[in-house]
Amino acid sequence: MSDQSKIIKVKKDTSGDITDVMLENGNVFSINEAIMMAKDNKIEGVNVSVSKSGREYLRSNPNGTESDNLDSLPSF
C-alpha cells in the first residue's frame, strides 16, 4: 500500500492562485504544507517547481492530460 495520496480538489484566492488542497482522504492542507508533503513524496502526481521570483509552487507531473492539472481540479 502506498503512503502517497492524490489531490482531488483545490481552493483558490481571488487572483486564481491555489491556497489550499484537499486530498482523496478528505484532509485539507495549505499550499505550503502541500509543498512540504510533495517534497517528502507524500502526494502522488505532483512535483515542486520554483518560479522566476524564487517562490516554490506545486505542478502536476506532465502526462499530456489537462483534466488532472491542479488548475483544472474542482474547487471546494
C-alpha positions in Angstrom: 0.0 0.0 0.0 1.3 3.4 -0.9 1.8 6.2 1.6 1.0 8.7 -1.2 -2.3 10.5 -1.6 -3.8 12.3 -4.5 -5.0 15.9 -4.6 -8.7 15.9 -5.7 -9.8 19.5 -5.1 -8.3 22.9 -4.7 -9.2 26.2 -3.1 -8.1 29.4 -4.9 -7.9 33.1 -3.9 -9.4 35.9 -5.9 -6.3 36.0 -8.1 -6.7 32.4 -9.1 -3.7 31.2 -7.0 -4.2 27.9 -5.2 -4.2 28.4 -1.5 -5.3 25.0 -0.2 -5.6 21.5 -1.4 -7.9 18.6 -0.5 -6.5 15.0 -0.6 -8.6 12.0 -1.5 -8.9 11.1 2.2 -10.7 14.4 2.8 -7.8 16.1 4.6 -7.2 19.8 3.7 -3.7 21.3 3.7 -2.4 24.8 2.9 -0.4 25.1 -0.3 2.8 25.5 1.8 2.0 22.3 3.7 1.3 20.5 0.5 4.6 21.7 -1.0 6.4 20.2 2.0 4.4 17.0 1.7 5.3 16.7 -2.0 9.0 17.2 -1.2 8.6 14.2 1.2 7.0 12.2 -1.6 3.6 12.0 0.2 1.5 13.4 -2.6 1.1 11.5 -5.8 1.2 13.1 -9.3 2.8 16.4 -8.4 6.3 18.0 -8.2 7.7 21.2 -6.7 8.9 23.8 -9.1 10.4 27.3 -8.5 9.1 30.4 -10.2 11.3 33.1 -11.6 10.8 35.1 -8.4 12.1 32.2 -6.4 8.7 31.1 -5.0 8.0 27.4 -4.8 4.8 26.0 -6.2 3.2 22.7 -7.0 2.8 21.4 -10.5 1.1 18.3 -11.8 3.5 15.8 -13.3 3.4 16.1 -17.1 1.3 13.4 -18.7 -0.4 15.0 -21.7 -3.7 15.2 -19.9 -5.1 18.7 -18.9 -8.0 17.4 -16.9 -5.8 16.4 -14.0 -3.8 19.6 -13.9 -4.2 21.3 -10.5 -5.9 24.4 -12.1 -8.4 22.1 -13.7 -9.5 20.3 -10.5 -12.8 21.1 -8.9 -12.9 23.8 -6.1 -14.0 23.3 -2.5 
